[in-house]
Amino acid sequence: MRRKVCWLLALLCLATGAAAVEIEGVRIEERVLLGQGGPELVLNGAGVRHRMAIFKLYVGALYLSAKKTDPEEIIRDASAKRVAMHVVSDELTAKELTASLNNALAANHIPAELALIERRLQELNRMMNSVGVIKKGGVVLIDYLPARGTRITVNGEEKITIKGEDFFQALLRIWIGRKPVDGRLRDAMLGGGGGLRLF
């Protein structure tokens, strides 16, 4: 009976738009606005990025204009999106993060595809290297704004905006591509749950 009541409360929260989820102590909002007057996005799914299956690096969350489960449909969709990374390890260095992202990009693209975004990827790497270290509790937001491009914000400070829908599509494949950086995180971002708690 108690479990049934909990599920009813959770469904009521979702219906009223008041729900949030908690993963590894991080509160993940059910809805976000991409800046003042920006589009409202809904949480598609969230989970933990692991290294070597046991070390927890960050909680990753994917926000879309409407919930979807098909990764290619999500990647092709030209509307606004957000990938949020909430650091849960003691610290995450720019070197670790860029190496992980670059490896995942290489795994999901052929050399000719990577060549098309190489210069813009170098811009991203330079920006991340300038950040140095992101401590526990730090947040990296990667927003796709159709009229502007890919906006990167670190701990509330807007760092860079990189043009081109193709660039954000390439970045999305890091998390939800055929060879994602973390299979469990991919499943969670696609709505499979994984360690979350409604409240």
FIKOLZA-1660 file (N, C-alpha, C; in steps of 0.1 Angstrom, whole numbers, plus 5000, padded with zeros to 4 digits):
% residues 199
   i   px   py   pz ch aa at
   1 5008 4988 5000  A  M  N
   1 5000 5000 5000  A  M CA
   1 5009 5013 5000  A  M  C
   2 5019 5012 5009  A  R  N
   2 5028 5024 5009  A  R CA
   2 5035 5027 4996  A  R  C
   3 5039 5016 4989  A  R  N
   3 5046 5018 4976  A  R CA
   3 5036 5024 4966  A  R  C
   4 5024 5019 4967  A  K  N
   4 5013 5025 4957  A  K CA
   4 5011 5039 4960  A  K  C
   5 5011 5044 4972  A  V  N
   5 5009 5058 4976  A  V CA
   5 5021 5066 4971  A  V  C
   6 5033 5061 4972  A  C  N
   6 5046 5068 4967  A  C CA
   6 5045 5070 4952  A  C  C
   7 5041 5059 4945  A  W  N
   7 5040 5060 4930  A  W CA
   7 5029 5071 4926  A  W  C
   8 5018 5071 4934  A  L  N
   8 5008 5081 4931  A  L CA
   8 5013 5095 4933  A  L  C
   9 5020 5097 4944  A  L  N
   9 5026 5110 4947  A  L CA
   9 5036 5114 4936  A  L  C
  10 5044 5105 4932  A  A  N
  10 5054 5108 4921  A  A CA
  10 5047 5111 4908  A  A  C
  11 5036 5104 4905  A  L  N
  11 5029 5107 4892  A  L CA
  11 5022 5121 4893  A  L  C
  12 5017 5124 4905  A  L  N
  12 5011 5137 4907  A  L CA
  12 5021 5148 4905  A  L  C
  13 5033 5147 4911  A  C  N
  13 5044 5157 4909  A  C CA
  13 5047 5159 4895  A  C  C
  14 5048 5148 4887  A  L  N
  14 5051 5149 4873  A  L CA
  14 5040 5156 4865  A  L  C
  15 5028 5153 4869  A  A  N
  15 5017 5159 4862  A  A CA
  15 5016 5174 4864  A  A  C
  16 5020 5178 4876  A  T  N
  16 5020 5193 4879  A  T CA
  16 5033 5200 4875  A  T  C
  17 5042 5192 4870  A  G  N
  17 5055 5198 4866  A  G CA
  17 5064 5202 4878  A  G  C
  18 5061 5197 4890  A  A  N
  18 5068 5202 4902  A  A CA
  18 5079 5192 4905  A  A  C
  19 5081 5181 4898  A  A  N
  19 5090 5171 4902  A  A CA
  19 5104 5175 4899  A  A  C
  20 5113 5169 4907  A  A  N
  20 5128 5169 4904  A  A CA
  20 5133 5156 4907  A  A  C
  21 5145 5153 4903  A  V  N
  21 5151 5140 4907  A  V CA
  21 5164 5142 4914  A  V  C
  22 5168 5133 4922  A  E  N
  22 5181 5134 4929  A  E CA
  22 5189 5122 4926  A  E  C
  23 5202 5124 4921  A  I  N
  23 5211 5114 4918  A  I CA
  23 5224 5117 4925  A  I  C
  24 5230 5108 4933  A  E  N
  24 5242 5110 4940  A  E CA
  24 5242 5124 4947  A  E  C
  25 5231 5127 4953  A  G  N
  25 5230 5139 4961  A  G CA
  25 5228 5152 4952  A  G  C
  26 5227 5150 4939  A  V  N
  26 5226 5162 4930  A  V CA
  26 5211 5163 4926  A  V  C
  27 5206 5175 4928  A  R  N
  27 5192 5178 4925  A  R CA
  27 5191 5181 4910  A  R  C
  28 5184 5174 4902  A  I  N
  28 5182 5176 4888  A  I CA
  28 5168 5180 4885  A  I  C
  29 5167 5193 4880  A  E  N
  29 5154 5198 4878  A  E CA
  29 5147 5191 4866  A  E  C
  30 5133 5191 4868  A  E  N
  30 5125 5184 4857  A  E CA
  30 5124 5193 4845  A  E  C
  31 5125 5206 4847  A  R  N
  31 5123 5216 4836  A  R CA
  31 5134 5227 4838  A  R  C
  32 5139 5232 4827  A  V  N
  32 5149 5243 4827  A  V CA
  32 5146 5253 4816  A  V  C
  33 5150 5265 4818  A  L  N
  33 5149 5276 4808  A  L CA
  33 5163 5279 4803  A  L  C
  34 5165 5279 4790  A  L  N
  34 5179 5283 4785  A  L CA
  34 5180 5298 4784  A  L  C
  35 5183 5303 4796  A  G  N
  35 5185 5318 4797  A  G CA
  35 5172 5325 4798  A  G  C
  36 5173 5338 4800  A  Q  N
  36 5161 5347 4802  A  Q CA
  36 5153 5347 4788  A  Q  C
  37 5141 5343 4789  A  G  N
  37 5132 5343 4777  A  G CA
  37 5135 5332 4768  A  G  C
  38 5144 5323 4772  A  G  N
  38 5148 5311 4763  A  G CA
  38 5138 5300 4764  A  G  C
  39 5139 5290 4755  A  P  N
  39 5129 5280 4755  A  P CA
  39 5130 5271 4767  A  P  C
  40 5118 5265 4771  A  E  N
  40 5118 5256 4782  A  E CA
  40 5120 5242 4777  A  E  C
  41 5129 5235 4784  A  L  N
  41 5132 5221 4781  A  L CA
  41 5128 5212 4792  A  L  C
  42 5125 5199 4789  A  V  N
  42 5121 5189 4799  A  V CA
  42 5133 5179 4801  A  V  C
  43 5134 5174 4812  A  L  N
  43 5144 5164 4815  A  L CA
  43 5140 5151 4808  A  L  C
  44 5149 5146 4799  A  N  N
  44 5147 5134 4792  A  N CA
  44 5152 5122 4800  A  N  C
  45 5163 5124 4807  A  G  N
  45 5169 5114 4815  A  G CA
  45 5182 5118 4821  A  G  C
  46 5186 5112 4832  A  A  N
  46 5199 5115 4838  A  A CA
  46 5205 5103 4845  A  A  C
  47 5218 5103 4846  A  G  N
  47 5225 5092 4853  A  G CA
  47 5239 5096 4856  A  G  C
  48 5247 5086 4860  A  V  N
  48 5261 5088 4865  A  V CA
  48 5271 5084 4854  A  V  C
  49 5281 5092 4852  A  R  N
  49 5292 5089 4843  A  R CA
  49 5303 5082 4852  A  R  C
  50 5306 5070 4849  A  H  N
  50 5316 5062 4856  A  H CA
  50 5329 5061 4848  A  H  C
  51 5340 5060 4855  A  R  N
  51 5353 5057 4849  A  R CA
  51 5357 5043 4854  A  R  C
  52 5361 5034 4845  A  M  N
  52 5364 5021 4849  A  M CA
  52 5354 5014 4857  A  M  C
  53 5341 5017 4854  A  A  N
  53 5329 5011 4860  A  A CA
  53 5327 5014 4875  A  A  C
  54 5336 5019 4882  A  I  N
  54 5334 5021 4897  A  I CA
  54 5336 5036 4901  A  I  C
  55 5344 5044 4894  A  F  N
  55 5347 5057 4899  A  F CA
  55 5336 5067 4893  A  F  C
  56 5329 5074 4901  A  K  N
  56 5318 5083 4897  A  K CA
  56 5324 5097 4894  A  K  C
  57 5323 5102 4882  A  L  N
  57 5328 5114 4878  A  L CA
  57 5318 5126 4878  A  L  C
  58 5307 5124 4872  A  Y  N
  58 5297 5134 4872  A  Y CA
  58 5283 5128 4869  A  Y  C
  59 5273 5136 4873  A  V  N
  59 5259 5132 4869  A  V CA
  59 5256 5140 4856  A  V  C
  60 5252 5132 4846  A  G  N
  60 5249 5138 4833  A  G CA
  60 5234 5138 4831  A  G  C
  61 5229 5149 4826  A  A  N
  61 5214 5151 4824  A  A CA
  61 5212 5156 4809  A  A  C
  62 5202 5150 4803  A  L  N
  62 5198 5155 4789  A  L CA
  62 5185 5161 4789  A  L  C
  63 5184 5173 4784  A  Y  N
  63 5171 5181 4784  A  Y CA
  63 5167 5183 4769  A  Y  C
  64 5155 5181 4766  A  L  N
  64 5149 5182 4752  A  L CA
  64 5137 5191 4752  A  L  C
  65 5132 5195 4741  A  S  N
  65 5119 5202 4740  A  S CA
  65 5107 5192 4743  A  S  C
  66 5109 5180 4740  A  A  N
  66 5099 5169 4743  A  A CA
  66 5106 5156 4745  A  A  C
  67 5101 5148 4754  A  K  N
  67 5108 5135 4757  A  K CA
  67 5109 5126 4745  A  K  C
  68 5121 5120 4743  A  K  N
  68 5123 5110 4732  A  K CA
  68 5132 5099 4737  A  K  C
  69 5130 5087 4730  A  T  N
  69 5139 5076 4734  A  T CA
  69 5148 5071 4723  A  T  C
  70 5146 5076 4711  A  D  N
  70 5154 5072 4700  A  D CA
  70 5166 5081 4698  A  D  C
  71 5178 5076 4700  A  P  N
  71 5190 5085 4699  A  P CA
  71 5192 5092 4686  A  P  C
  72 5189 5085 4675  A  E  N
  72 5191 5092 4662  A  E CA
  72 5181 5103 4660  A  E  C
  73 5169 5101 4665  A  E  N
  73 5158 5111 4664  A  E CA
  73 5162 5123 4672  A  E  C
  74 5168 5121 4684  A  I  N
  74 5172 5132 4692  A  I CA
  74 5184 5140 4686  A  I  C
  75 5193 5132 4680  A  I  N
  75 5205 5139 4673  A  I CA
  75 5200 5147 4661  A  I  C
  76 5191 5142 4654  A  R  N
  76 5186 5149 4641  A  R CA
  76 5177 5161 4645  A  R  C
  77 5171 5161 4656  A  D  N
  77 5161 5171 4660  A  D CA
  77 5168 5185 4661  A  D  C
  78 5163 5195 4654  A  A  N
  78 5170 5208 4653  A  A CA
  78 5166 5217 4664  A  A  C
  79 5158 5213 4673  A  S  N
  79 5154 5222 4684  A  S CA
  79 5164 5223 4695  A  S  C
  80 5162 5232 4704  A  A  N
  80 5171 5235 4715  A  A CA
  80 5173 5223 4724  A  A  C
  81 5185 5221 4730  A  K  N
  81 5188 5210 4738  A  K CA
  81 5198 5214 4749  A  K  C
  82 5199 5206 4759  A  R  N
  82 5210 5208 4769  A  R CA
  82 5215 5195 4774  A  R  C
  83 5229 5194 4776  A  V  N
  83 5235 5184 4783  A  V CA
  83 5241 5191 4795  A  V  C
  84 5238 5186 4807  A  A  N
  84 5243 5192 4820  A  A CA
  84 5252 5181 4826  A  A  C
  85 5264 5186 4831  A  M  N
  85 5273 5177 4838  A  M CA
  85 5276 5183 4852  A  M  C
  86 5271 5176 4862  A  H  N
  86 5273 5180 4876  A  H CA
  86 5284 5171 4882  A  H  C
  87 5295 5177 4885  A  V  N
  87 5307 5170 4890  A  V CA
  87 5305 5164 4904  A  V  C
  88 5307 5151 4906  A  V  N
  88 5305 5145 4919  A  V CA
  88 5318 5139 4924  A  V  C
  89 5329 5138 4916  A  S  N
  89 5342 5134 4921  A  S CA
  89 5348 5146 4928  A  S  C
  90 5359 5144 4935  A  D  N
  90 5365 5155 4943  A  D CA
  90 5370 5166 4933  A  D  C
  91 5375 5162 4922  A  E  N
  91 5378 5172 4911  A  E CA
  91 5378 5165 4898  A  E  C
  92 5376 5173 4887  A  L  N
  92 5377 5167 4874  A  L CA
  92 5385 5177 4866  A  L  C
  93 5397 5172 4861  A  T  N
  93 5406 5181 4854  A  T CA
  93 5401 5183 4839  A  T  C
  94 5405 5194 4834  A  A  N
  94 5402 5197 4820  A  A CA
  94 5408 5186 4811  A  A  C
  95 5420 5182 4815  A  K  N
  95 5427 5172 4807  A  K CA
  95 5420 5159 4806  A  K  C
  96 5414 5155 4818  A  E  N
  96 5406 5142 4818  A  E CA
  96 5394 5144 4810  A  E  C
  97 5387 5155 4812  A  L  N
  97 5374 5157 4805  A  L CA
  97 5376 5158 4790  A  L  C
  98 5386 5166 4785  A  T  N
  98 5388 5167 4770  A  T CA
  98 5393 5154 4764  A  T  C
  99 5401 5147 4771  A  A  N
  99 5406 5134 4766  A  A CA
  99 5394 5124 4765  A  A  C
 100 5385 5124 4775  A  S  N
 100 5373 5115 4774  A  S CA
 100 5364 5119 4763  A  S  C
 101 5362 5132 4761  A  L  N
 101 5353 5137 4750  A  L CA
 101 5359 5134 4737  A  L  C
 102 5372 5137 4735  A  N  N
 102 5378 5134 4722  A  N CA
 102 5378 5120 4718  A  N  C
 103 5381 5111 4728  A  N  N
 103 5381 5097 4725  A  N CA
 103 5367 5092 4721  A  N  C
 104 5356 5097 4728  A  A  N
 104 5343 5093 4724  A  A CA
 104 5339 5099 4710  A  A  C
 105 5344 5111 4707  A  L  N
 105 5341 5116 4694  A  L CA
 105 5348 5107 4683  A  L  C
 106 5360 5103 4685  A  A  N
 106 5367 5095 4676  A  A CA
 106 5360 5081 4674  A  A  C
 107 5354 5076 4685  A  A  N
 107 5348 5063 4684  A  A CA
 107 5335 5064 4676  A  A  C
 108 5329 5075 4676  A  N  N
 108 5316 5077 4669  A  N CA
 108 5316 5083 4656  A  N  C
 109 5328 5087 4651  A  H  N
 109 5328 5094 4638  A  H CA
 109 5340 5088 4630  A  H  C
 110 5339 5089 4617  A  I  N
 110 5350 5085 4608  A  I CA
 110 5359 5098 4606  A  I  C
 111 5371 5096 4602  A  P  N
 111 5380 5107 4601  A  P CA
 111 5375 5119 4593  A  P  C
 112 5368 5116 4582  A  A  N
 112 5363 5126 4573  A  A CA
 112 5353 5135 4581  A  A  C
 113 5345 5129 4589  A  E  N
 113 5335 5136 4597  A  E CA
 113 5342 5145 4608  A  E  C
 114 5352 5139 4614  A  L  N
 114 5359 5147 4624  A  L CA
 114 5366 5159 4618  A  L  C
 115 5371 5157 4606  A  A  N
 115 5378 5168 4599  A  A CA
 115 5369 5180 4597  A  A  C
 116 5356 5178 4596  A  L  N
 116 5347 5189 4594  A  L CA
 116 5345 5198 4606  A  L  C
 117 5348 5192 4618  A  I  N
 117 5346 5200 4631  A  I CA
 117 5359 5202 4638  A  I  C
 118 5370 5198 4632  A  E  N
 118 5383 5198 4638  A  E CA
 118 5387 5212 4644  A  E  C
 119 5385 5222 4636  A  R  N
 119 5389 5236 4641  A  R CA
 119 5380 5240 4653  A  R  C
 120 5367 5237 4652  A  R  N
 120 5358 5241 4663  A  R CA
 120 5361 5232 4675  A  R  C
 121 5365 5220 4673  A  L  N
 121 5368 5211 4685  A  L CA
 121 5381 5216 4692  A  L  C
 122 5390 5221 4684  A  Q  N
 122 5402 5227 4690  A  Q CA
 122 5398 5240 4699  A  Q  C
 123 5389 5247 4694  A  E  N
 123 5384 5259 4702  A  E CA
 123 5378 5254 4715  A  E  C
 124 5370 5243 4715  A  L  N
 124 5365 5238 4727  A  L CA
 124 5375 5233 4736  A  L  C
 125 5385 5225 4731  A  N  N
 125 5396 5220 4739  A  N CA
 125 5404 5231 4746  A  N  C
 126 5407 5242 4738  A  R  N
 126 5414 5253 4744  A  R CA
 126 5407 5260 4755  A  R  C
 127 5394 5261 4753  A  M  N
 127 5385 5267 4764  A  M CA
 127 5386 5259 4776  A  M  C
 128 5384 5245 4775  A  M  N
 128 5383 5236 4786  A  M CA
 128 5397 5236 4793  A  M  C
 129 5408 5237 4786  A  N  N
 129 5421 5237 4792  A  N CA
 129 5423 5250 4800  A  N  C
 130 5417 5261 4796  A  S  N
 130 5418 5273 4803  A  S CA
 130 5411 5273 4817  A  S  C
 131 5401 5264 4818  A  V  N
 131 5394 5262 4830  A  V CA
 131 5402 5255 4840  A  V  C
 132 5410 5245 4836  A  G  N
 132 5419 5238 4845  A  G CA
 132 5413 5227 4852  A  G  C
 133 5407 5230 4864  A  V  N
 133 5401 5220 4872  A  V CA
 133 5387 5224 4876  A  V  C
 134 5377 5214 4876  A  I  N
 134 5364 5217 4881  A  I CA
 134 5362 5208 4893  A  I  C
 135 5359 5215 4904  A  K  N
 135 5358 5209 4917  A  K CA
 135 5344 5202 4919  A  K  C
 136 5343 5193 4929  A  K  N
 136 5331 5187 4932  A  K CA
 136 5320 5198 4934  A  K  C
 137 5308 5196 4928  A  G  N
 137 5298 5206 4929  A  G CA
 137 5298 5215 4917  A  G  C
 138 5308 5215 4909  A  G  N
 138 5309 5223 4897  A  G CA
 138 5299 5218 4886  A  G  C
 139 5295 5227 4877  A  V  N
 139 5285 5223 4867  A  V CA
 139 5290 5229 4854  A  V  C
 140 5289 5220 4844  A  V  N
 140 5292 5224 4830  A  V CA
 140 5279 5222 4822  A  V  C
 141 5275 5232 4815  A  L  N
 141 5263 5232 4807  A  L CA
 141 5266 5233 4792  A  L  C
 142 5261 5224 4784  A  I  N
 142 5264 5224 4770  A  I CA
 142 5250 5226 4763  A  I  C
 143 5247 5238 4759  A  D  N
 143 5234 5242 4753  A  D CA
 143 5234 5243 4738  A  D  C
 144 5224 5238 4732  A  Y  N
 144 5223 5240 4717  A  Y CA
 144 5212 5250 4715  A  Y  C
 145 5215 5262 4710  A  L  N
 145 5206 5273 4707  A  L CA
 145 5205 5274 4692  A  L  C
 146 5194 5270 4685  A  P  N
 146 5194 5270 4671  A  P CA
 146 5199 5282 4664  A  P  C
 147 5196 5294 4669  A  A  N
 147 5200 5306 4662  A  A CA
 147 5215 5310 4665  A  A  C
 148 5221 5303 4675  A  R  N
 148 5235 5307 4679  A  R CA
 148 5245 5296 4677  A  R  C
 149 5242 5284 4682  A  G  N
 149 5251 5273 4681  A  G CA
 149 5252 5267 4695  A  G  C
 150 5264 5262 4698  A  T  N
 150 5266 5254 4711  A  T CA
 150 5273 5264 4721  A  T  C
 151 5266 5266 4732  A  R  N
 151 5270 5275 4742  A  R CA
 151 5275 5267 4754  A  R  C
 152 5287 5269 4758  A  I  N
 152 5293 5262 4770  A  I CA
 152 5294 5272 4782  A  I  C
 153 5288 5268 4793  A  T  N
 153 5288 5275 4805  A  T CA
 153 5295 5267 4816  A  T  C
 154 5304 5272 4823  A  V  N
 154 5311 5265 4834  A  V CA
 154 5309 5273 4847  A  V  C
 155 5302 5266 4857  A  N  N
 155 5300 5272 4870  A  N CA
 155 5293 5286 4869  A  N  C
 156 5283 5287 4860  A  G  N
 156 5275 5299 4858  A  G CA
 156 5281 5309 4849  A  G  C
 157 5294 5307 4844  A  E  N
 157 5300 5317 4835  A  E CA
 157 5300 5312 4821  A  E  C
 158 5294 5320 4812  A  E  N
 158 5294 5316 4798  A  E CA
 158 5308 5317 4792  A  E  C
 159 5313 5306 4787  A  K  N
 159 5327 5306 4782  A  K CA
 159 5329 5308 4767  A  K  C
 160 5321 5301 4759  A  I  N
 160 5322 5301 4745  A  I CA
 160 5310 5297 4738  A  I  C
 161 5307 5302 4726  A  T  N
 161 5296 5297 4717  A  T CA
 161 5302 5293 4704  A  T  C
 162 5300 5281 4700  A  I  N
 162 5306 5275 4688  A  I CA
 162 5295 5273 4678  A  I  C
 163 5296 5278 4666  A  K  N
 163 5286 5277 4656  A  K CA
 163 5284 5264 4650  A  K  C
 164 5272 5261 4644  A  G  N
 164 5270 5249 4636  A  G CA
 164 5262 5238 4644  A  G  C
 165 5250 5235 4638  A  E  N
 165 5242 5224 4643  A  E CA
 165 5250 5211 4643  A  E  C
 166 5259 5209 4633  A  D  N
 166 5266 5196 4631  A  D CA
 166 5276 5195 4643  A  D  C
 167 5281 5206 4649  A  F  N
 167 5290 5205 4660  A  F CA
 167 5283 5199 4672  A  F  C
 168 5271 5204 4675  A  F  N
 168 5264 5199 4687  A  F CA
 168 5259 5184 4684  A  F  C
 169 5255 5181 4672  A  Q  N
 169 5252 5167 4669  A  Q CA
 169 5264 5158 4672  A  Q  C
 170 5276 5162 4668  A  A  N
 170 5287 5154 4671  A  A CA
 170 5290 5153 4686  A  A  C
 171 5288 5163 4694  A  L  N
 171 5289 5163 4708  A  L CA
 171 5279 5153 4714  A  L  C
 172 5267 5154 4710  A  L  N
 172 5256 5145 4715  A  L CA
 172 5260 5130 4714  A  L  C
 173 5267 5127 4703  A  R  N
 173 5271 5113 4701  A  R CA
 173 5281 5108 4712  A  R  C
 174 5287 5117 4719  A  I  N
 174 5296 5113 4730  A  I CA
 174 5288 5105 4741  A  I  C
 175 5275 5110 4743  A  W  N
 175 5267 5104 4753  A  W CA
 175 5257 5094 4748  A  W  C
 176 5251 5097 4736  A  I  N
 176 5240 5088 4732  A  I CA
 176 5243 5082 4718  A  I  C
 177 5255 5082 4714  A  G  N
 177 5259 5076 4701  A  G CA
 177 5260 5061 4701  A  G  C
 178 5265 5055 4690  A  R  N
 178 5266 5040 4690  A  R CA
 178 5276 5035 4700  A  R  C
 179 5287 5043 4702  A  K  N
 179 5297 5039 4712  A  K CA
 179 5299 5050 4722  A  K  C
 180 5289 5051 4731  A  P  N
 180 5289 5062 4741  A  P CA
 180 5301 5061 4751  A  P  C
 181 5303 5072 4757  A  V  N
 181 5314 5073 4767  A  V CA
 181 5311 5064 4779  A  V  C
 182 5298 5061 4782  A  D  N
 182 5293 5053 4793  A  D CA
 182 5280 5047 4789  A  D  C
 183 5279 5034 4788  A  G  N
 183 5266 5028 4783  A  G CA
 183 5255 5030 4793  A  G  C
 184 5258 5029 4806  A  R  N
 184 5247 5031 4816  A  R CA
 184 5242 5045 4816  A  R  C
 185 5251 5055 4814  A  L  N
 185 5247 5069 4813  A  L CA
 185 5238 5071 4801  A  L  C
 186 5242 5065 4790  A  R  N
 186 5234 5066 4777  A  R CA
 186 5220 5061 4780  A  R  C
 187 5219 5049 4786  A  D  N
 187 5205 5044 4788  A  D CA
 187 5197 5053 4797  A  D  C
 188 5204 5059 4807  A  A  N
 188 5197 5068 4816  A  A CA
 188 5192 5080 4809  A  A  C
 189 5201 5086 4801  A  M  N
 189 5197 5098 4794  A  M CA
 189 5186 5096 4784  A  M  C
 190 5185 5084 4779  A  L  N
 190 5174 5080 4770  A  L CA
 190 5161 5076 4777  A  L  C
 191 5161 5079 4791  A  G  N
 191 5149 5077 4798  A  G CA
 191 5148 5064 4806  A  G  C
 192 5159 5057 4807  A  G  N
 192 5160 5044 4814  A  G CA
 192 5161 5044 4829  A  G  C
 193 5161 5056 4834  A  G  N
 193 5163 5057 4849  A  G CA
 193 5177 5055 4853  A  G  C
 194 5179 5049 4865  A  G  N
 194 5192 5046 4869  A  G CA
 194 5197 5054 4881  A  G  C
 195 5193 5050 4893  A  G  N
 195 5198 5057 4905  A  G CA
 195 5191 5070 4908  A  G  C
 196 5180 5073 4903  A  L  N
 196 5173 5086 4906  A  L CA
 196 5162 5084 4916  A  L  C
 197 5159 5095 4923  A  R  N
 197 5149 5095 4933  A  R CA
 197 5140 5108 4931  A  R  C
 198 5127 5106 4930  A  L  N
 198 5118 5117 4928  A  L CA
 198 5116 5124 4942  A  L  C
 199 5115 5137 4942  A  F  N
 199 5112 5145 4954  A  F CA
 199 5106 5158 4951  A  F  C
% end
